[in-house]
Amino acid sequence: MNGRPNQDKAAFSRRGRQWLPDVRLALQNLGARKLRSLLTMLGIIFGVAAVVSMLSIGAGAQQQVLAFIEQLGVHNLIIEAKEVTDLAELRIIRKTSPGLSFKDLRVIRANVADLKAAVPRRTFNAGTILPKPRQDNPVIYGVAPEYRDVAGLRILAGRFIDKEDNDHRAAVCVLGEGAKANLFPQKSAVGEYLKIDEQWVRVIGVLGSQLTVGSELSGIKTRDLNNLIYMPIDSVIYRLDENKSVAALRDEIDGIYLRLDPAANISVVGDVVRGLLNASHRNANDFSLIVPAELLAERKRTQQIFEMVMVAIASISLLVGGIGIMNIMLASILERTHEIGVRRAVGARKRDVLRQFLVEAVLISFAGGLVGVACGFGISRLVAMMAGWSTIVTLNSILLAFIVSVSVGLIFGIYPAAKAARLDPVESLRYE
């Protein structure tokens, strides 16, 4: 019963013994021509390094964006009022649309099924904050208590605002991680007071770090989500003064966060919400509806296309490297024609000669692939240090680049190896 496995092992062992002498001979031949072998590998090295480094840079950038979108919540919908800085343009828009308001929030709550939470947001930019921030002034977010669960906020110290705080318009706030470092770098912030314009507020909590993107993403405003101060929304509206003429034109609230039931069809609910707002805003196009789930799927498709394009571009270097291997192998055949004739004269078969030259081509690409992977990893680390970008060298990118490089050596080594195997032994012995 064990006869078949034993026969397979014996056949595998025989094939290994046939290949080992060719590997040793190939290493000797490559070692005897070190400079030429190195120059032949350069195309493979550059190609593999380009594949690994490009994919690592792209993967790092995309992972940060994908993680940020996931942080927004795949079961959430986000409505953002479009910011208009030109007062004349804003007055024209207000003749058509009243802007985002608590009325919109009530309409959404009354008409949208599968709604688990709907949270308004009011943003306020303070003129002065004390203690004086070490960097940019934090932005104030006026939110309802449910915002913590909808936005997935983590509490590091103290607590978040609650219903009683909002009902009593309490002068309390919660600091983002960056705002805490900005205002109270050397001590605990909970229990401390800060002055926002003319209003003193007490710090009741500090939040954990949140991911932030550096550029606008499909209607999501560019903002450091860690450099924020959270207050009860009613406290922001009634305690923090604004320019009355400007406040009359502003949106009553500038954001609404909707948490949907996991079983809900997000696209359908998004269409319903968009229709309700278009009706109340008379198609003024003064808001953005962000669907993180759709945004996440679109980004993943974009990432796949980006990776394919990067691999295609970098593969040109591998193609050039393969042509270099073929060229050098053809030149090597001319130099070693007499050697081939001697091997054939002492009993080597055509397939033995074919295997010898094929092994040399594969070894060149194999060694070039190893060096290229190391160079690609080094380039990605260098880019991360010099530019401050996030880079991720994935196992898939290494395997892809390495397999392609070895395949290039194999493919481009077949023709020279076959040409060497077809040489006439008698003519080869005569060749000088």
C-alpha positions as CSV (number, residue, x, y, z in Angstrom):
1,M,0.0,0.0,0.0
2,N,3.0,2.3,0.6
3,G,4.5,1.5,-2.8
4,R,3.1,4.6,-4.6
5,P,4.3,7.2,-2.1
6,N,7.7,5.7,-1.9
7,Q,8.0,5.8,-5.7
8,D,7.0,9.4,-5.7
9,K,9.6,10.2,-3.1
10,A,12.3,8.4,-5.1
11,A,11.3,10.2,-8.3
12,F,11.4,13.6,-6.5
13,S,14.8,12.8,-5.0
14,R,16.2,11.9,-8.5
15,R,14.9,15.1,-10.0
16,G,16.5,17.0,-7.1
17,R,19.9,15.3,-7.8
18,Q,19.6,16.3,-11.5
19,W,19.0,20.0,-10.7
20,L,21.6,20.4,-7.9
21,P,24.7,20.1,-10.2
22,D,23.1,22.7,-12.6
23,V,22.5,25.1,-9.7
24,R,26.1,24.8,-8.6
25,L,27.4,25.2,-12.2
26,A,25.1,28.3,-12.7
27,L,26.4,29.9,-9.4
28,Q,30.0,29.3,-10.6
29,N,29.3,30.9,-14.0
30,L,27.6,33.9,-12.5
31,G,30.3,34.3,-9.8
32,A,33.0,34.2,-12.5
33,R,31.3,37.2,-14.2
34,K,30.2,39.2,-11.1
35,L,29.9,42.7,-12.7
36,R,28.0,41.5,-15.8
37,S,25.7,39.4,-13.6
38,L,25.0,42.5,-11.4
39,L,24.3,44.8,-14.4
40,T,22.0,42.1,-15.7
41,M,20.1,42.1,-12.4
42,L,19.6,45.9,-12.3
43,G,16.4,45.9,-14.4
44,I,14.9,43.2,-12.1
45,I,16.1,45.1,-9.0
46,F,14.6,48.4,-10.1
47,G,11.3,46.8,-11.2
48,V,10.8,44.8,-8.0
49,A,11.8,47.8,-5.9
50,A,9.3,50.0,-7.8
51,V,6.5,47.5,-7.3
52,V,7.1,47.1,-3.6
53,S,7.6,50.8,-2.8
54,M,4.7,52.1,-4.9
55,L,2.3,49.5,-3.5
56,S,3.5,50.2,0.1
57,I,3.0,54.0,-0.4
58,G,-0.4,53.5,-2.0
59,A,-1.5,51.0,0.7
60,G,-0.4,53.4,3.5
61,A,-2.4,56.3,2.0
62,Q,-5.5,54.2,1.3
63,Q,-5.5,52.5,4.7
64,Q,-5.6,55.8,6.5
65,V,-8.5,57.0,4.4
66,L,-10.3,53.7,4.7
67,A,-9.9,53.7,8.5
68,F,-11.2,57.2,8.7
69,I,-14.3,56.3,6.6
70,E,-14.9,53.3,8.9
71,Q,-14.6,55.6,11.9
72,L,-17.4,57.7,10.5
73,G,-19.6,54.5,10.8
74,V,-20.8,52.2,8.0
75,H,-24.3,52.4,9.5
76,N,-24.3,56.2,9.6
77,L,-25.5,59.0,7.4
78,I,-24.0,62.4,7.7
79,I,-25.6,65.6,6.6
80,E,-23.2,68.6,6.3
81,A,-24.4,72.2,5.6
82,K,-22.2,73.7,2.8
83,E,-20.1,76.5,4.1
84,V,-20.5,79.8,2.2
85,T,-18.1,82.6,3.2
86,D,-19.4,85.2,0.7
87,L,-22.3,87.1,2.5
88,A,-23.8,88.2,-0.8
89,E,-24.0,84.6,-2.1
90,L,-25.4,83.5,1.3
91,R,-28.2,86.1,1.1
92,I,-29.1,84.8,-2.4
93,I,-29.3,81.2,-1.1
94,R,-31.4,82.2,1.9
95,K,-34.1,83.6,-0.4
96,T,-34.6,80.0,-1.6
97,S,-33.6,77.9,1.4
98,P,-33.8,78.4,5.1
99,G,-30.7,76.3,5.6
100,L,-30.2,73.2,7.7
101,S,-32.4,73.5,10.8
102,F,-34.0,71.7,13.8
103,K,-37.1,71.5,11.6
104,D,-35.2,69.3,9.1
105,L,-34.1,67.1,12.1
106,R,-37.8,66.7,13.2
107,V,-38.9,65.9,9.6
108,I,-36.2,63.2,9.3
109,R,-37.1,61.7,12.7
110,A,-40.8,61.5,11.7
111,N,-40.3,60.1,8.2
112,V,-37.3,57.9,8.1
113,A,-37.7,54.3,9.1
114,D,-34.9,52.2,10.7
115,L,-33.6,55.3,12.5
116,K,-31.8,54.5,15.8
117,A,-30.5,58.0,16.5
118,A,-30.5,61.5,14.9
119,V,-28.0,64.0,16.4
120,P,-27.7,67.7,15.5
121,R,-24.4,69.6,15.5
122,R,-23.7,73.3,15.8
123,T,-20.1,74.5,15.1
124,F,-18.7,77.7,16.7
125,N,-15.3,79.3,16.0
126,A,-14.2,81.3,19.1
127,G,-12.3,84.5,18.8
128,T,-10.3,84.0,21.9
129,I,-9.7,81.0,24.2
130,L,-8.0,81.1,27.6
131,P,-5.7,79.5,28.5
132,K,-4.1,80.6,25.3
133,P,-3.7,77.5,22.9
134,R,-0.2,76.5,22.0
135,Q,-1.3,76.0,18.4
136,D,-4.5,76.7,16.5
137,N,-7.7,77.5,18.4
138,P,-9.8,74.4,18.9
139,V,-13.2,74.4,17.2
140,I,-16.3,74.1,19.4
141,Y,-18.8,71.4,18.5
142,G,-22.3,71.8,20.1
143,V,-23.8,68.3,20.2
144,A,-26.4,66.2,21.9
145,P,-25.4,63.4,24.4
146,E,-26.1,60.7,21.8
147,Y,-23.3,62.0,19.6
148,R,-20.8,60.0,21.6
149,D,-22.3,56.6,20.5
150,V,-23.0,57.7,17.0
151,A,-19.4,59.0,16.4
152,G,-17.8,56.2,18.4
153,L,-16.0,58.5,20.8
154,R,-13.7,57.0,23.6
155,I,-13.5,58.7,27.0
156,L,-10.0,58.8,28.5
157,A,-10.9,60.8,31.6
158,G,-14.1,62.1,33.2
159,R,-17.3,61.8,31.3
160,F,-19.2,63.0,28.2
161,I,-22.0,65.5,28.3
162,D,-25.4,64.1,29.3
163,K,-29.1,65.1,28.9
164,E,-29.1,67.1,32.1
165,D,-26.2,69.2,30.9
166,N,-28.1,70.0,27.7
167,D,-31.4,70.6,29.3
168,H,-29.9,73.1,31.8
169,R,-27.6,74.6,29.1
170,A,-24.7,73.9,31.4
171,A,-21.4,75.7,31.0
172,V,-19.4,72.4,30.6
173,C,-17.2,70.9,27.9
174,V,-15.3,67.8,26.9
175,L,-11.9,68.1,25.2
176,G,-10.5,66.2,22.3
177,E,-7.1,64.7,22.8
178,G,-5.4,67.4,20.7
179,A,-7.4,70.2,22.4
180,K,-6.3,68.9,25.8
181,A,-2.6,68.9,24.7
182,N,-3.2,72.3,23.2
183,L,-4.7,73.9,26.3
184,F,-3.5,71.9,29.3
185,P,-0.2,70.2,28.2
186,Q,1.3,69.7,31.6
187,K,-1.7,68.7,33.8
188,S,-4.9,66.9,34.1
189,A,-7.7,68.9,32.3
190,V,-10.8,67.5,34.1
191,G,-12.1,70.1,36.6
192,E,-10.2,72.9,35.0
193,Y,-11.9,76.0,33.5
194,L,-11.4,77.7,30.2
195,K,-12.8,80.9,28.8
196,I,-14.4,80.9,25.3
197,D,-14.8,84.5,24.3
198,E,-16.6,85.9,27.4
199,Q,-18.0,82.6,28.7
200,W,-16.2,80.4,31.3
201,V,-16.8,76.7,31.0
202,R,-15.7,73.7,33.1
203,V,-13.9,70.7,31.6
204,I,-15.7,67.5,32.5
205,G,-14.0,65.0,30.3
206,V,-11.2,64.2,27.8
207,L,-11.5,62.0,24.7
208,G,-9.2,59.5,23.1
209,S,-7.5,60.0,19.7
210,Q,-9.5,60.0,16.5
211,L,-8.3,59.5,12.9
212,T,-8.1,62.6,10.7
213,V,-7.5,63.1,7.0
214,G,-5.6,66.1,5.7
215,S,-7.8,66.9,2.6
216,E,-11.5,67.2,2.0
217,L,-13.2,63.9,1.4
218,S,-16.5,63.8,-0.6
219,G,-18.1,66.7,1.3
220,I,-16.5,66.0,4.7
221,K,-14.8,69.2,5.9
222,T,-11.1,69.2,6.5
223,R,-10.7,69.5,10.3
224,D,-8.5,68.1,13.0
225,L,-11.0,65.9,14.9
226,N,-8.7,65.8,17.9
227,N,-8.5,69.6,18.3
228,L,-12.2,70.0,19.2
229,I,-14.1,71.2,22.3
230,Y,-17.5,69.5,22.7
231,M,-20.3,71.3,24.5
232,P,-24.1,70.7,24.9
233,I,-25.7,72.1,21.7
234,D,-28.2,74.3,23.6
235,S,-25.3,75.8,25.6
236,V,-23.5,76.7,22.4
237,I,-26.6,78.3,20.9
238,Y,-27.6,80.3,24.0
239,R,-24.3,81.0,25.8
240,L,-21.8,81.7,23.0
241,D,-22.5,85.0,21.2
242,E,-22.2,85.4,17.5
243,N,-22.4,88.4,15.1
244,K,-26.1,88.8,14.9
245,S,-26.2,89.8,11.2
246,V,-24.2,86.8,10.2
247,A,-25.9,84.4,12.6
248,A,-29.3,85.3,11.1
249,L,-28.0,84.0,7.7
250,R,-26.2,81.0,9.1
251,D,-27.7,77.5,9.2
252,E,-29.4,76.9,12.5
253,I,-27.4,73.7,12.8
254,D,-24.6,72.8,10.4
255,G,-24.6,69.0,10.8
256,I,-26.9,66.0,11.4
257,Y,-25.6,62.5,12.2
258,L,-28.0,59.6,11.6
259,R,-27.4,56.1,13.0
260,L,-29.4,53.5,11.1
261,D,-30.4,50.0,12.1
262,P,-27.8,47.5,10.7
263,A,-30.5,45.8,8.7
264,A,-31.5,49.0,6.9
265,N,-30.8,49.6,3.2
266,I,-28.5,52.5,3.5
267,S,-28.8,53.6,-0.1
268,V,-32.6,53.6,0.0
269,V,-32.6,55.6,3.3
270,G,-30.0,58.0,1.8
271,D,-32.4,58.7,-1.1
272,V,-35.3,59.3,1.3
273,V,-33.3,61.8,3.4
274,R,-32.0,63.5,0.3
275,G,-35.5,63.8,-1.1
276,L,-36.9,65.3,2.2
277,L,-34.1,67.9,2.4
278,N,-34.4,68.8,-1.3
279,A,-38.1,69.4,-0.8
280,S,-37.6,71.7,2.3
281,H,-34.6,73.4,0.8
282,R,-36.2,73.9,-2.6
283,N,-33.3,72.2,-4.4
284,A,-30.9,74.9,-3.3
285,N,-28.1,72.4,-3.1
286,D,-26.8,73.9,0.2
287,F,-26.1,70.6,1.9
288,S,-24.0,67.4,1.4
289,L,-25.2,63.9,2.2
290,I,-22.3,61.6,3.1
291,V,-22.9,57.8,3.0
292,P,-19.8,56.3,4.6
293,A,-20.7,52.7,3.5
294,E,-20.9,53.8,-0.2
295,L,-17.8,55.9,0.3
296,L,-15.9,52.9,1.7
297,A,-16.9,50.6,-1.2
298,E,-15.9,53.3,-3.7
299,R,-12.5,53.8,-2.0
300,K,-11.8,50.1,-2.0
301,R,-12.6,49.9,-5.8
302,T,-10.3,52.9,-6.3
303,Q,-7.6,51.2,-4.3
304,Q,-7.8,48.1,-6.5
305,I,-7.5,50.1,-9.7
306,F,-4.6,52.1,-8.2
307,E,-2.7,49.0,-7.4
308,M,-3.3,47.5,-10.8
309,V,-2.0,50.7,-12.5
310,M,1.0,50.9,-10.2
311,V,1.9,47.2,-10.9
312,A,1.5,47.8,-14.6
313,I,3.8,50.8,-14.6
314,A,6.4,49.1,-12.4
315,S,6.2,46.0,-14.5
316,I,7.7,47.9,-17.4
317,S,11.0,47.9,-15.5
318,L,10.7,44.1,-15.0
319,L,10.0,43.7,-18.8
320,V,13.2,45.7,-19.5
321,G,15.0,43.6,-17.0
322,G,13.8,40.4,-18.7
323,I,15.0,41.7,-22.1
324,G,18.4,42.3,-20.5
325,I,18.5,38.8,-19.2
326,M,17.7,37.4,-22.6
327,N,20.3,39.6,-24.2
328,I,23.1,38.6,-21.8
329,M,22.1,34.9,-22.0
330,L,22.3,35.0,-25.8
331,A,25.8,36.6,-25.5
332,S,26.8,34.0,-23.0
333,I,25.9,31.2,-25.5
334,L,28.3,32.6,-28.0
335,E,31.1,32.8,-25.4
336,R,30.4,29.3,-24.2
337,T,29.7,27.5,-27.5
338,H,32.8,25.3,-27.1
339,E,31.8,24.5,-23.5
340,I,28.4,23.4,-24.7
341,G,30.0,21.2,-27.4
342,V,32.2,19.5,-24.8
343,R,29.2,18.8,-22.5
344,R,27.3,17.3,-25.4
345,A,30.4,15.2,-26.4
346,V,30.6,13.7,-23.0
347,G,27.0,12.6,-23.0
348,A,24.9,15.6,-22.0
349,R,21.5,15.6,-23.6
350,K,19.6,18.6,-25.1
351,R,17.4,18.9,-22.0
352,D,20.5,19.0,-19.7
353,V,21.9,22.0,-21.7
354,L,18.4,23.6,-21.7
355,R,18.2,23.1,-17.9
356,Q,21.6,24.6,-17.3
357,F,20.9,27.9,-19.1
358,L,17.4,28.1,-17.7
359,V,18.7,27.7,-14.2
360,E,21.2,30.6,-14.8
361,A,18.4,32.9,-16.0
362,V,16.1,32.1,-13.1
363,L,19.0,32.5,-10.6
364,I,19.7,36.0,-12.0
365,S,16.0,37.0,-11.6
366,F,15.8,35.3,-8.2
367,A,18.8,37.2,-6.8
368,G,17.6,40.4,-8.4
369,G,14.1,39.9,-6.8
370,L,15.6,39.4,-3.4
371,V,17.7,42.6,-3.7
372,G,14.7,44.5,-5.2
373,V,12.5,43.5,-2.3
374,A,15.1,44.8,0.2
375,C,15.5,48.1,-1.8
376,G,11.7,48.5,-2.1
377,F,11.3,48.1,1.6
378,G,14.1,50.6,2.2
379,I,12.6,53.1,-0.1
380,S,9.2,52.9,1.6
381,R,10.8,53.4,5.0
382,L,12.8,56.3,3.7
383,V,9.6,57.9,2.2
384,A,7.9,57.4,5.5
385,M,10.7,59.2,7.4
386,M,11.3,62.0,5.0
387,A,7.8,62.9,3.9
388,G,5.9,61.7,7.1
389,W,3.6,59.5,5.0
390,S,2.2,56.3,6.2
391,T,3.6,53.3,4.2
392,I,2.7,49.7,4.6
393,V,4.8,46.9,3.0
394,T,2.3,44.0,2.6
395,L,3.2,40.4,2.1
396,N,1.0,40.4,-1.0
397,S,3.1,43.1,-2.6
398,I,6.4,41.3,-1.8
399,L,5.0,38.0,-3.2
400,L,3.6,39.6,-6.3
401,A,6.9,41.4,-7.1
402,F,9.0,38.3,-6.3
403,I,6.9,35.9,-8.3
404,V,6.7,38.2,-11.3
405,S,10.5,38.7,-11.2
406,V,11.2,34.9,-11.2
407,S,8.6,34.4,-13.9
408,V,10.3,37.1,-16.0
409,G,13.6,35.2,-15.7
410,L,12.0,31.9,-16.6
411,I,10.1,33.3,-19.6
412,F,13.0,35.3,-21.0
413,G,15.4,32.6,-20.3
414,I,13.5,29.9,-22.3
415,Y,14.6,31.1,-25.8
416,P,18.3,31.4,-25.1
417,A,18.3,28.1,-23.3
418,A,16.4,26.4,-26.2
419,K,18.9,28.0,-28.7
420,A,21.8,26.6,-26.6
421,A,20.2,23.1,-26.5
422,R,19.8,23.1,-30.3
423,L,23.5,23.8,-31.1
424,D,25.2,21.1,-33.1
425,P,27.8,19.3,-30.9
426,V,30.3,18.9,-33.7
427,E,30.1,22.5,-34.8
428,S,30.2,23.6,-31.2
429,L,33.5,21.8,-30.6
430,R,35.0,23.5,-33.7
431,Y,33.9,26.9,-32.5
432,E,36.7,29.3,-31.3
